[in-house]
């Protein structure tokens, strides 16, 4: 493989709030004596669009990847057919993460790798010989400012069509008046192929309503999602059109306070954030769609247009996210539960841009806990493992010499002093662990095992005199925005450290690192012993904090002995009853509480807690108009104000995994050592007439559907031929042969009450 290595740029100046620097066109003409197949390799610090012989060939939106270029620099490869005679390479180069002043809250405006965007490119014949190089990036590339006068990953794009250069990407274009590219310093990071699923357009959404306000028109697209608007307009030369995006309205206008942070620069930010601006050329119908930014939104306020221009065809919502294919789903007779599944999937997809982000509007950060908490649901519903693998490489690269991890990846250094800790760092174990469980893959484990051991060693240096941890973020977003959360940090940190070490042990054993696996298991047991000694009341069997999250986490992660579990669960049940059968948890407790209820035969209660319409519940979100998962559960009198931190978050998304695993009953690899093993363990919820789910395993499709009939339940199963499947029925039910557990294959099974 011939990789690009000589970096060039248009300028050393980079875009700031105070002085905009345009994105630049790059072009290079070269000649070929024969028609043949070749390849272009292009590495970019920033985002790019690539043209060859007048055709746009870029693999996906926001290519090649988003990274700290001190750690990793990404390149793409394209196969091309050379023409006899002149051939043209054209590139439009945007800032991407290389220059993101809109990320100043997380210090992206001052990070060490910040610079003007730059690229390295090679054209070569399809051979690995160095003699195969046809051309490389150098000062023979010509550059000129583009109509993109400013682009920021988080804030938006400013496009002036009057700066368009017609034919710039075509053969025969006269670029003699253009400047020469300049040689740029090579980035410090490792050069890597962007072996990821690209960001693609899923669909287009038309507005369902248009409302006139004092300074424009608000377009309502009916749902929150991620992407950009395509503008189509016939305007006057110089007409300035602004499109600002938000998830909700407040007092009839965009609720900008909900999609950005009120900080010292609020007066500046509120007029810029999530805004794309277009200046008309004025020569007929003009079409504009941003190239180097995206937004999370339901509503768009369009300013600078006339009433006659405010038509349904003015803007279209083009939905973009990483190309994830369906691998599973759930539905049932409850419209509420089925809708919760739908908005959970939408939240996962709209927050996946190369890697999982926390939200597509406020931050667009790769928050580690968000990805960890929803990764099992993501793997059950989609195929994110290819992108997980690459992001995992960046996570390991971001690890400090001491072994600590930042709360966001990529980062320029922010997130080590605040925003991390075991409950967030668990991403290091969760992504490879759940990929191993569901796909049987060990590649991430093999690539990351050194980071596993390093991290366990780091944690041990942070324990207190009792062997416990209290160093990071805890049970975030507790119901009602209670802060600090009811579950003490020392409990949640220590339990998560215990679980991280146990999962690492499972993974290391899977790749034959027996001694290291034993070390990790011993670390897990040490944390468990310390928790039991110092954080569990041995007389009452109540975990420190006396709350739903503490009790559920200790039950789910195995802190209680087998002989203690029934009593400990009764304590949890009392806590739930005291809260009138509502959740009273943060995201860590929310990840496990429904599974614990199902483990003890209380799936009906879990279903009620999830689907009920009063606050707090997922059903209450739906009642209040949610089309994606929200970041927090806040009382109804706070709806659609800045109190709802984000209206498109996915870290409450494990509810989808609960639907698939505990209601439909599909459990893959329950023993953690055989990705072909299936346990069918459904819950016949009293409020449901039927429920079904499927999941595509590496060996084939498994599905489970149960339907209530007058004298029992019909269970329809689809089991892959070479799978090993067992069905286990809930209390009070049996197969016709009166067994309650048995090996199963594809077919229909009658289940009776006993």
C-alpha positions, 0 to 999 in steps of 0.5 A: 500500500502506498500511503500519502505522506507530503502534506500541503495547505492553502494557508497557515491562517485558520478560521476564528470567530474574530476572523473568518478564513474560507475553505479552499479549493485545491486542484491539480491537472496531470496527464496519462499516456494510457487509459488504466486503473489507478488509485487515489490515497488522500489523508486529511486533517479536517474534512474534504470533498473529492472530485476526479474528472469532474465527478464527486467521488467522496465516500461519505459525508464528513470524511475521512474521520474525526480524530485528534491528529496527534493520535491518528491521521486518517486516509481514504483510498479510491479506485479511479480510471485514468483517461488518456490525456488530461485528468483532474483532481479537485478537492474542497477542504474544510476545517473538521476537528483540525480547527474547531473554535466552536468547541471552545468549551472543551478547549478544542480552540486551544488544542495542540494539534490545531491548525489550518486544514491540510491534506496529503495525496498520492495517485498511483498505479495499482501496485505497491511498488514505489515506481507506481507513484504517478503524483504526490501532493506538492506545491504544483497543486493550485488553491483558491478560496471557495464560497464556504467563507467559514465552516465550524463543526459545531456552529455551522457554515457560511456560504456566499454563492457569489464566490463560486468558481464555475468549472473549477473541478473540470478539465480545461479550466484556467487556474493560472490565476490561482495560488500555489499550495504551501508545504505544511507540517506533517501531523504527529499522529499515526497514519491509518486507513479510515476503515469505517462505515461512512456517514450517508444520507438515510432519508429526506423529511419534508416540513409538516408545518410553517409558522411565521414569527417576527424575524422569520419562519419556523419550519417544523419537521415533526421529529428530532434527528440529525443532518442538514437542510437543503435550501432551494431558492430563487433569490436576489443577488446578495440576499442573506438567508439564515437557517438556525436549528433547534429541537424545541420551541420556547414562547413561540421561538427557537429554544436556543438555550437548550441546544447550546451552553450559556457561558461567558460568550452567550451574547455572541453564541446565541446568534451563531450556534447551529446556524447555516447562512447562504448568500444568493447569487441571484441568477435563477434557482439556487441549491445549497446544502452544507458540506462540513457541518451537521445539526441535531434539530426538529425546528429550523428558523429561516430568516431573510426570506419573503412570505412568497419564498416561505414554501414547503419546498424551500428547505428539506431535512436531509438525515445523515448518520453513519451507515448502520444496517438493521440487525434486530428490532422489537415490536408488541401490542403496546403502541407506547412500548413500540414507539419507545423502541422506535425513538430509541433506535432513532436516538442511536442512529442520529447520534452516530457520526463515525462514532457514538456522540452524546447528542447531535446538537449541544456537544457532538462529543464522543462521551465515553459513558454514553456509548458504553451505556447503550452499546448493547442496545446498539449491537442488538439493533444495528451493526456498529462493530466496524466503527467501534473497532476504530473508535476503540483504537482512538480510545486507547491512544487517548489513554494517559501514560498513567493509565487514565482515560478522558471523558470524551474521545477525541479530545485535545486534552480536556476530560482528564480532570473532570468528566471521567472515572470508572462509570465513564471509563467502562467504555474501554471494557464494554465496547470490546466485551459486548462485541465479543458476546454478540459477534464472537469477535476478539480483534478489539480485545487483542488490540486493546489488552495492554490498555486493559492492564494499564487501566486496572493498574491505574485504578489501583493507584486511586483506591482509598484506604478501604480499597474503594474508589470515588474519583469521577462522575456518578449516577448522572442525570438522576430523575428530577435533576437531583444533584448529587445523585442519591447513589453515592459516588463511592458506591457507583465508582467501586461497583463499576470498577468491579464490573470493568475488571470482571469483563476484562477477565472474561475477554483476556481468557477468551484470547488465551491470556490466562495469567492476565485474566486471573489478575483481572478477576482478582482485582474484581474480587478485591473490589467486591470484597471492599464493597461488601465490607464497607458499603453494604449493611450486612444486617439489612442487606441495603447498599450504601445510599439506600436508593434504587440505583445502589440496590439495583447495581449491587444486585445486577453486578453480583455484589450480593451473595446468592443467599442474600439476593432474595432479601436484597431484592425485596429491599429494592422492591420496597424502594420502588413501591415507596416511589409509587412504582416509578423509577428513581435512578440516574443513568447507571441505575437506569441501565440495570434496574429493569433487568434486575426486575425481570431476573426476579420475575417482575417484568410486569412491574418493569414494563409498567415503570417504562410505559406509564404516562405520568412523570417520570417514565419513558411513556411520559416523554412520549406523552410530552412529544418526545421523538427521540430519547431525552437526556433527563427526566424532569417534571412536566412543568419544565417541558420544552425549556432549558431544563431538558438538557438535550432532547436527543440523547441515547444513554437511556437506550438500554431499554431497547435491549430490555425489550428484546432480551426480557420481553421477547426473550432473545438472549445471546451467549449467556455464558459469555463463551459461545456466540452460537448459544441462545437462551430464549427467556420471554416474559408474558407481560399481562398488559400485552397480547403479543411481543416479537423481536429478532436479531441477526447473529453471525450464524443466522437470524434468530426470532422470538414471537409470543402471542396470547391465546385463550388457553395459554401462549403460542411461542414461534421461534426461528433458530439458526441451524447451527445454534444451540438454543434453550428456552426457559419459561417464566413462573406459572407457565410450561410447555405442553409436556409440562417442562419449563426449560428445554432445547428448542429449534425453529418451530411453534410451541404451545405454552400452558398455564400451570 
